[in-house]
Amino acid sequence: MKEHKFAVGTRVLFNPPPRHHAAASGDYIVAGLMPADGEGNQYRIENRADRHQRVVHEAELSKATFAPAVIPRNFSRY
């Protein structure tokens, strides 16, 4: 199993694929590391604006290039 690229608390940009047209792209925090599936590592991420969480694949994320994140609460591995 390949290691996760992003750690819990990392600020990331979510770039949803076209099939997820309703998913809000943008600024998120990695809230948890999820087990890999057939498409690779997964993450639970939380939208910084509305606190909505979703599960996404590593390929849909990129590291944010702005100020470091402030972890809003204690997140778990699963």
C-alpha positions in Angstrom: 0.0 0.0 0.0 1.3 3.4 -1.0 1.7 6.1 1.8 -0.7 9.0 1.8 0.7 12.1 0.2 -1.1 14.6 2.6 -1.2 14.5 6.4 -4.1 15.3 8.6 -4.4 19.0 9.0 -2.8 19.8 5.6 -4.5 22.6 3.7 -5.4 21.4 0.2 -7.2 22.4 -3.0 -10.0 20.1 -4.1 -10.4 19.8 -7.9 -13.4 17.5 -8.5 -13.7 15.5 -11.7 -16.4 16.5 -14.1 -18.7 13.7 -12.9 -18.9 15.5 -9.5 -20.3 18.7 -10.9 -22.1 19.5 -7.7 -19.0 19.2 -5.5 -17.5 22.5 -4.4 -13.9 22.9 -5.5 -11.5 25.0 -3.5 -9.9 25.3 -0.1 -10.2 22.3 2.3 -8.4 20.8 5.3 -7.5 17.1 5.4 -9.7 15.8 8.2 -8.7 12.1 8.0 -6.8 9.4 6.1 -9.0 6.7 4.6 -8.0 3.3 3.4 -7.2 2.9 -0.3 -9.7 1.6 -2.8 -9.2 0.5 -6.4 -8.4 4.0 -7.5 -5.8 4.8 -4.8 -5.6 6.5 -1.4 -8.6 8.3 -0.1 -9.0 11.3 2.3 -11.8 12.8 4.3 -11.6 16.5 3.7 -13.5 19.4 5.2 -14.6 22.6 3.4 -13.1 25.6 5.3 -16.1 27.8 4.6 -19.1 25.7 5.4 -17.5 22.8 7.3 -19.0 20.2 4.9 -17.0 17.0 4.8 -16.5 14.6 1.9 -14.4 11.6 0.9 -12.1 12.1 -2.1 -9.2 10.4 -3.9 -5.7 11.7 -3.7 -5.6 12.5 -7.4 -8.3 15.1 -6.8 -6.2 17.0 -4.4 -3.2 19.4 -4.6 -1.3 21.1 -1.9 -2.4 24.7 -1.2 0.3 27.2 -1.9 -0.9 29.9 0.6 -0.7 30.4 4.4 -0.5 27.3 6.6 -3.7 25.8 7.9 -5.0 26.2 11.4 -6.4 22.9 12.5 -9.9 23.7 13.8 -10.3 20.6 15.9 -8.8 17.2 16.7 -9.2 15.0 13.6 -8.8 11.3 13.5 -7.1 8.8 11.2 -10.4 7.1 10.3 
